[in-house]
Amino acid sequence: MSFFSKQFIDVIHWTETGDSVLAWRFPMEDQEIQSGAKLTVRDSQLAVFVNEGQIADVFAPGLYTLSTHTLPLLTNLLNWDKAFKSPFKSDVYFFSSRLRMNQKWGTATPITIRDREFGAVRLRTYGIYAYRIDDPRIFHQKVSGSRGVYLVGDLEGQLRNTIVGRMTDAFANANVNFLDMAGSQAHLAQTMLAALGPVFAGLGLSLDSFVVENISLPEELQKMLDQRIGMNMIGDMSRYTQFQVAQSMPIAAANEGGGAAGIGAGLGAGMVMAQQMMSAMKPASPPEPAPPAPQAPAVPAAPAAGGATKFCLNCGKPIPKAARFCSECGGAQQ
C-alpha cells in the first residue's frame, strides 16, 4: 500500500521568476517521476538529470517524454530490465542559459604597470561584461553542485577577481602608453576577451562580450597630470596673458568704483607676474663690461717747500721770487 500512497510527477518544468537565478533544482521530496512524464525545457533553458550523484543526461530546449528511449544513459546506469514500467527517482536541475548582461567589473585598488613615458604608473579601470551558461554539465560539476538554488551573486565575486587578475598582464603586454590607452580601449577589450574565454569555458560559461569603459589615474596622480596638461596648453605666456586680459575686460567694465579698481590692480599684477615668468624662461645674457674709472684732473706740482715764491704779474702763475722772467708766459718781472 505504500507504493500506491506515493505521489507521482507527470509534468516537470521551470518558469523563471527573476534575473538572479542561474540554476534551480526541481523539488522532489518524496515524489517520484512517473514513466512517461513530460519534461518541458523552454528557450534559454537547459535541464540535467542526476541519478545517484551522476549526471544521466542533458536536455536542450524542447518537450520530452521520459522513457527508456529518452534516457538511455540513465537506463544503463541502473541496469533496468523493466523498461520503466515502475516509477524511477532522480534529481532534475534547470539552468538558465540566457545572457547575463551589464555585469560590472572594476579594480578595487589601483594596479601598477610600466609606462614608456611616465615610467611606472598606477591605473584604475572598470567596465562591463556579459556571459551565459554554455555547458551545464561542467557548471553543475564545478560550480553549482547539488544546491537547490544558485544565484548570479554567488558567482559574481569569483568572475570579477578573475578579470582583475588578468588585467595587469593584458595592459603590460599591450605596449600602449597611458596617454594612448583612451584610444585603445576597444583593442584592450578584445585582448581581455581572448584571454578570459578559456577561463570562463573551464567553468561551463561562455564570455560573450567584454567592455573597458574607463582607464584613469588615482586622484593624486590625476591632479599632477592635469597641471602638466595645463602648462602645455598655455604655451606662449604673453599670448595667454593677453587672452586673460581680454576675457576680464567685460567684467571690469560691468563693475564700478572699487570693483573695477580691484580688477584692474589684479590684471596689472598678473601682467607683471607674466613678464617675470617670461624673463625667467629666457636664457641669461652675458654681463656688460664695467665702464672705465674716471681719471682725476692733473694738479700742477707745487714749488719746492724750501724756496721763496712770488706770482707772475702777467699770468699769475707761481714763480721763484728771484726770477726776472715768468717760466710760463715769459713776461718780465720787477
C-alpha positions as CSV (number, residue, x, y, z in Angstrom):
1,M,0.0,0.0,0.0
2,S,3.0,2.3,0.5
3,F,3.6,2.2,-3.2
4,F,0.1,3.4,-4.1
5,S,0.4,6.2,-1.4
6,K,3.3,7.8,-3.2
7,Q,2.8,10.9,-5.4
8,F,4.0,10.6,-9.0
9,I,5.2,13.5,-11.0
10,D,3.8,13.8,-14.5
11,V,5.0,17.3,-15.6
12,I,8.4,18.8,-15.0
13,H,9.1,22.4,-16.0
14,W,10.5,25.7,-14.6
15,T,9.3,29.2,-15.1
16,E,11.9,31.8,-14.1
17,T,10.7,34.4,-11.7
18,G,13.6,36.8,-11.8
19,D,17.0,37.6,-13.3
20,S,19.1,36.4,-10.4
21,V,18.8,32.6,-10.7
22,L,21.4,30.6,-12.6
23,A,20.5,27.0,-11.5
24,W,17.4,25.6,-9.9
25,R,16.6,22.1,-8.7
26,F,13.1,20.7,-9.3
27,P,11.6,20.0,-5.9
28,M,11.2,16.2,-5.5
29,E,10.9,15.5,-1.7
30,D,9.2,12.1,-1.6
31,Q,7.8,12.3,-5.1
32,E,8.9,10.1,-7.9
33,I,8.9,10.7,-11.6
34,Q,6.4,8.6,-13.4
35,S,7.4,6.7,-16.5
36,G,6.0,8.7,-19.5
37,A,6.2,12.0,-17.6
38,K,6.6,15.2,-19.7
39,L,9.7,17.4,-19.4
40,T,9.4,20.9,-20.8
41,V,12.6,22.8,-21.3
42,R,12.0,26.3,-22.5
43,D,14.1,28.5,-24.7
44,S,17.1,30.0,-22.8
45,Q,17.0,26.9,-20.5
46,L,18.9,23.6,-20.2
47,A,18.0,20.6,-18.0
48,V,20.2,18.0,-16.4
49,F,19.1,14.6,-14.9
50,V,21.3,13.5,-12.0
51,N,20.9,10.0,-10.6
52,E,22.8,8.7,-7.5
53,G,25.2,11.6,-7.8
54,Q,26.0,11.1,-11.5
55,I,24.8,13.1,-14.5
56,A,22.5,10.9,-16.5
57,D,21.6,13.2,-19.4
58,V,21.4,16.8,-20.6
59,F,18.3,18.2,-22.4
60,A,18.2,21.2,-24.7
61,P,15.0,23.3,-25.2
62,G,12.1,21.2,-26.2
63,L,9.3,18.8,-25.0
64,Y,10.3,15.3,-23.9
65,T,8.5,12.2,-22.8
66,L,10.6,10.4,-20.2
67,S,11.0,6.8,-21.2
68,T,13.7,4.3,-22.0
69,H,14.3,6.0,-25.4
70,T,14.8,9.4,-23.9
71,L,17.0,8.3,-21.0
72,P,19.3,5.7,-22.5
73,L,22.3,6.6,-20.2
74,L,20.1,6.5,-17.1
75,T,18.9,3.1,-18.1
76,N,22.5,1.8,-18.5
77,L,23.4,3.2,-15.1
78,L,20.6,1.4,-13.3
79,N,20.7,-1.7,-15.4
80,W,16.9,-1.8,-15.5
81,D,15.2,-4.5,-17.5
82,K,11.6,-3.4,-16.8
83,A,11.6,-0.7,-19.4
84,F,10.4,1.9,-16.8
85,K,7.2,0.0,-16.0
86,S,7.8,1.1,-12.4
87,P,8.5,4.7,-11.5
88,F,12.1,5.9,-11.0
89,K,13.5,8.7,-8.8
90,S,16.1,11.2,-9.9
91,D,17.1,14.9,-9.5
92,V,16.3,17.4,-12.2
93,Y,18.2,20.6,-12.4
94,F,17.3,23.5,-14.6
95,F,19.9,26.1,-15.8
96,S,19.2,29.5,-17.3
97,S,21.3,29.8,-20.5
98,R,20.4,33.4,-21.4
99,L,22.8,36.2,-21.4
100,R,23.7,37.8,-18.1
101,M,24.3,41.4,-19.3
102,N,25.7,44.5,-17.6
103,Q,27.8,42.6,-15.2
104,K,30.2,45.1,-13.7
105,W,33.9,44.7,-13.0
106,G,36.5,47.1,-11.7
107,T,39.8,47.4,-9.8
108,A,39.2,47.8,-6.1
109,T,42.8,49.2,-5.8
110,P,45.0,50.7,-8.5
111,I,47.2,48.3,-10.5
112,T,50.8,49.2,-11.3
113,I,52.1,48.9,-14.8
114,R,55.3,50.0,-16.6
115,D,54.8,53.0,-18.9
116,R,57.3,54.1,-21.5
117,E,56.7,57.8,-21.0
118,F,55.9,58.1,-17.3
119,G,57.8,55.0,-16.0
120,A,55.7,53.1,-13.5
121,V,52.1,54.3,-13.2
122,R,49.1,53.2,-11.2
123,L,45.8,52.7,-13.0
124,R,42.1,52.4,-12.2
125,T,39.8,50.8,-14.7
126,Y,36.3,49.5,-14.9
127,G,33.7,48.2,-17.4
128,I,31.0,45.6,-18.0
129,Y,30.8,42.1,-19.5
130,A,28.1,39.5,-20.5
131,Y,28.2,35.8,-20.1
132,R,25.9,32.7,-20.2
133,I,25.9,29.1,-19.2
134,D,27.2,27.1,-22.1
135,D,27.9,23.7,-20.7
136,P,25.5,22.8,-17.8
137,R,27.3,19.5,-17.2
138,I,30.6,21.3,-16.3
139,F,28.8,24.1,-14.5
140,H,26.9,21.6,-12.3
141,Q,30.1,19.6,-11.6
142,K,32.4,22.5,-10.8
143,V,30.2,25.4,-9.7
144,S,26.6,24.9,-8.6
145,G,26.7,21.3,-7.4
146,S,23.7,19.9,-5.5
147,R,22.4,23.3,-4.2
148,G,18.7,23.9,-4.6
149,V,19.3,27.4,-6.0
150,Y,22.4,29.0,-7.3
151,L,22.3,32.8,-7.9
152,V,24.2,35.2,-10.1
153,G,25.6,36.9,-6.9
154,D,27.2,33.7,-5.8
155,L,29.4,33.7,-8.9
156,E,30.0,37.5,-9.2
157,G,33.0,37.8,-6.9
158,Q,34.8,34.9,-8.5
159,L,34.4,36.3,-12.0
160,R,35.3,39.8,-11.1
161,N,38.5,38.8,-9.3
162,T,39.5,36.6,-12.2
163,I,39.1,39.6,-14.6
164,V,41.2,41.9,-12.5
165,G,43.8,39.2,-12.1
166,R,44.2,39.0,-15.9
167,M,44.0,42.8,-16.4
168,T,47.6,43.5,-15.3
169,D,49.0,41.0,-17.8
170,A,46.8,42.4,-20.6
171,F,47.9,46.0,-20.0
172,A,51.6,45.1,-19.7
173,N,51.6,43.1,-23.0
174,A,49.7,45.8,-24.9
175,N,52.8,48.1,-25.0
176,V,50.5,51.2,-25.1
177,N,51.3,54.4,-23.2
178,F,48.8,55.6,-20.7
179,L,48.0,58.7,-22.8
180,D,47.2,56.5,-25.7
181,M,45.1,54.0,-23.8
182,A,41.9,56.0,-24.2
183,G,42.1,55.4,-27.9
184,S,43.0,51.7,-27.4
185,Q,40.2,50.6,-25.1
186,A,38.5,48.6,-27.8
187,H,41.8,46.8,-28.5
188,L,42.3,46.1,-24.8
189,A,38.8,44.8,-24.5
190,Q,39.4,42.3,-27.4
191,T,42.6,41.2,-25.7
192,M,40.8,40.6,-22.4
193,L,38.0,38.7,-24.2
194,A,40.5,36.3,-25.8
195,A,42.4,35.8,-22.6
196,L,39.4,35.2,-20.4
197,G,37.5,33.0,-22.8
198,P,39.2,29.7,-21.8
199,V,38.9,30.6,-18.1
200,F,35.1,31.0,-18.4
201,A,34.9,27.9,-20.5
202,G,36.5,25.9,-17.7
203,L,33.5,26.8,-15.5
204,G,31.0,25.9,-18.2
205,L,30.4,29.5,-19.1
206,S,30.7,31.5,-22.4
207,L,32.1,35.0,-22.2
208,D,30.1,36.8,-25.0
209,S,31.3,40.4,-24.6
210,F,33.8,42.4,-22.6
211,V,33.9,46.3,-22.5
212,V,36.5,48.6,-21.0
213,E,34.6,51.7,-20.1
214,N,37.3,53.9,-18.5
215,I,41.0,53.9,-17.7
216,S,42.2,56.6,-15.2
217,L,44.8,57.5,-12.7
218,P,44.3,57.8,-8.9
219,E,43.1,61.2,-7.8
220,E,46.5,62.5,-6.6
221,L,48.2,61.4,-9.9
222,Q,45.4,62.8,-12.0
223,K,45.9,66.3,-10.4
224,M,49.6,66.2,-11.4
225,L,48.7,65.2,-14.9
226,D,46.1,68.0,-15.2
227,Q,48.8,70.5,-14.2
228,R,51.2,69.2,-16.8
229,I,48.4,69.3,-19.5
230,G,47.5,72.9,-18.4
231,M,51.1,74.1,-18.8
232,N,51.3,72.5,-22.3
233,M,48.1,74.2,-23.3
234,I,49.2,77.6,-22.2
235,G,52.2,77.6,-24.4
236,D,53.1,81.3,-25.1
237,M,52.8,83.0,-21.8
238,S,52.4,86.5,-23.2
239,R,49.6,85.5,-25.5
240,Y,47.9,83.7,-22.6
241,T,48.1,86.9,-20.5
242,Q,46.6,88.9,-23.3
243,F,43.8,86.4,-23.6
244,Q,43.2,86.7,-19.8
245,V,43.1,90.5,-20.0
246,A,40.6,90.4,-22.9
247,Q,38.4,88.0,-21.1
248,S,38.4,90.2,-17.9
249,M,37.7,93.5,-19.7
250,P,33.9,92.9,-19.9
251,I,33.9,92.0,-16.2
252,A,35.8,95.2,-15.3
253,A,33.5,97.3,-17.4
254,A,30.5,95.9,-15.6
255,N,31.9,96.8,-12.2
256,E,32.1,100.4,-10.8
257,G,34.3,102.1,-8.3
258,G,36.3,99.8,-6.1
259,G,35.3,96.7,-8.0
260,A,36.8,97.9,-11.3
261,A,39.9,99.3,-9.5
262,G,40.4,95.9,-7.8
263,I,40.1,94.0,-11.1
264,G,42.5,96.5,-12.7
265,A,45.0,96.0,-9.9
266,G,44.7,92.3,-10.2
267,L,45.2,92.4,-14.0
268,G,48.3,94.6,-13.5
269,A,49.7,92.2,-11.0
270,G,49.0,89.3,-13.4
271,M,50.8,91.1,-16.2
272,V,53.8,91.8,-14.0
273,M,53.9,88.2,-12.9
274,A,53.7,87.0,-16.5
275,Q,56.5,89.3,-17.5
276,Q,58.6,88.0,-14.6
277,M,57.9,84.4,-15.7
278,M,58.8,85.2,-19.3
279,S,62.0,86.8,-18.2
280,A,62.9,83.8,-16.1
281,M,62.3,81.5,-19.0
282,K,64.6,83.5,-21.3
283,P,68.3,82.4,-21.5
284,A,70.6,84.6,-19.4
285,S,72.6,87.2,-21.4
286,P,76.3,87.8,-20.7
287,P,77.1,90.7,-18.3
288,E,78.1,94.0,-19.8
289,P,81.7,95.2,-19.3
290,A,82.1,97.7,-16.5
291,P,82.8,101.3,-17.6
292,P,86.4,102.6,-17.0
293,A,87.0,104.5,-13.8
294,P,87.2,108.3,-14.3
295,Q,90.7,109.8,-14.0
296,A,91.4,112.6,-11.6
297,P,92.4,116.0,-13.1
298,A,96.1,116.8,-13.1
299,V,97.2,119.0,-10.3
300,P,100.2,121.3,-11.0
301,A,103.2,120.5,-9.0
302,A,103.8,122.8,-6.1
303,P,107.2,124.6,-5.9
304,A,109.7,123.3,-3.6
305,A,109.0,124.0,0.0
306,G,112.5,125.4,0.7
307,G,112.5,128.3,-1.9
308,A,110.6,131.7,-1.7
309,T,107.9,132.3,-4.4
310,K,106.0,135.1,-6.0
311,F,103.3,135.3,-8.6
312,C,103.7,136.3,-12.2
313,L,102.4,139.8,-12.9
314,N,101.1,138.7,-16.3
315,C,99.6,135.1,-15.9
316,G,99.5,134.8,-12.1
317,K,101.5,131.5,-12.0
318,P,103.8,130.9,-9.0
319,I,107.4,131.5,-9.9
320,P,110.6,131.8,-7.8
321,K,111.0,135.1,-6.1
322,A,114.4,135.8,-7.7
323,A,113.1,135.1,-11.3
324,R,113.1,138.1,-13.6
325,F,111.0,136.4,-16.3
326,C,107.9,134.0,-16.0
327,S,108.7,130.5,-17.0
328,E,105.1,130.1,-18.2
329,C,104.3,133.1,-20.2
330,G,107.8,134.8,-20.5
331,G,106.6,138.1,-19.1
332,A,109.2,140.4,-17.5
333,Q,109.0,140.7,-13.7
334,Q,110.0,143.5,-11.4
